[in-house]
Amino acid sequence: MKYRDRPAVFAVVERRGQLALICVSRENLPPIYDLPGGAIEPGESDARALAREVVEETGLIVTAGDELARADHYMVKADGEPVNNRCVLMTATAEGYDPASKVEDDHKLIWVSPDEALRLIRLDSQAWAIACWIRRQGPPAGYEA
């Protein structure tokens, strides 16, 4: 199979100890769960693409933060096209909410614990980003080595 390179960016957005995921409904199939984000348009910066993709999928207005990791993720999109998502995986801070900017009707924003996010997330590259984010938080309170 020939995979087209597709630059993409995805966000780990935390709010009150929970992470934002996108639940995508599919007819006659179980839902899928992804980090918010998507394709980087030609000439667009990672940060700008992240802000655009997140608001289109969720209505959340975000500011891009630190890069967590980069990953190539070979996959077949829902439309059958094979792509190599050349992922930039970043943190982002939610700054507000604009429901009028949400344009993806089949995408629903949900907030889950980091552990639940790791169990639900569909793509290994995104699970890796969540794991990187968790590790950067440091050891749990009360942990002694």
N, C-alpha and C positions, 0 to 999 in steps of 0.2 A: 504494500500500500504506500502511496506517496502522500506525505503529510506536508501541508502548507504551513510555513511559519506564521504564527499569529501572536504578535506582541500583546500582552495582557497584563493587567494589574488587579490585585485583589486586596481587600482590607480586613484586618482584624480590628473591629470596633468594640470597645468595652464600655459598658455603662452599669454602674452599681454592681460590679462583680459578674455581670453576664455579657455574653458575646452576641453580636448580631449575625444571624444567618438568614439566608434567603431560602424559603420553601417554595419550590416550583411544582405546581400542579400539572399533572399530565393525564389526559383522558385514558381511562382503562389501565393505568399503570400507577404504582406507588409514587408518592412525591419524592423529589430529590432535594438535597440540602447542600448549599454552597455558601462560601463567603461572598459578600457583595463585591461586585467588580465586573470587569470584562475587557473587551478589546481596546487597545490604544490606537487611536486614529493617527494617520500620517501627520507629522509635525506637532503632535500633541505631547506635552510632558507627562511623565508618570503621574505627578501630583494632580494635574488638570484632568487626565483621563479617570483617575480614581474618583475625584469629586463628581465628575459628570456621570460615570457609571453608577455610583452609589445612589445619587439623587434620582436617577432614572428608574432604578430598581426598587428603591425603598421610600423615597421622599426625604431621607435624611440628608442634611447639609453637613458635609464633613470637611475637615482639614487634614491633609496627608501628614503623617508623622515619619517615624523612622522606618528604614527598610529592615525587614526581618530576614529575608532570604530571597534567592532567585532559584527558579526551577524550570526545567523543560518538562512539560507534561503532554505526552502523546495521547490523543483521544479522538473519538468520533463524535462530532456535534450532533444535536438532536435532528438536524436536517440531513444527516448522513455524510457530511463533509469531514474527512480526516484532517486534523490540524495538530500542530505542535504548539501548544500554548507556551510561549516564552514568558513565563510569569515573573513579575515583580510582586513580592508579597510584603505588604507594609502595614504598619499601624495607622489608625486614623482616629480623630477625635470628632464626636458628634457635636455640632455647634447649633443645630436647630432642625426644624422639620418643615417641609413645604410639600403637602400632599398633592398640590397641583402639578408639581414637577415629576411625579411618579408616572411613568408611561408604560411600564411592563405589567399588564393586568394579571398575568399568571404568576407573578412573583409576590410572595407575602413575606414581610419582615417578621421574624420571631427573635426572641431573646432567650438564650439558654445558658446554663452553666458551662464553663470551659470543658469539664469532663463530658457533659452531654454533647457538646459541639464535636468533640473528638469522636464520639460514637456515631453521630449522625452524618457527619460530613462525607460527601461522596468521593472527592478526589484526594488521593494521597498527598499531592503537593500542598493542598490547603490544610490537611491535617498536620503536615510538617510545620506550616506557618503557625498554627495554633500551638503546637508543642514548643516552638521557638519562643512564642509570646509567653507561655506559661513559665518556661525556664528563666526568662528575663525578669519575672516577678520575684524570683528568689525563693528560698525555702519557706514552707508554710509556717505560720506563727506557732511557736512552741517547739519547733524542730531542733533537735540537738544532734550533732554528728558524733 
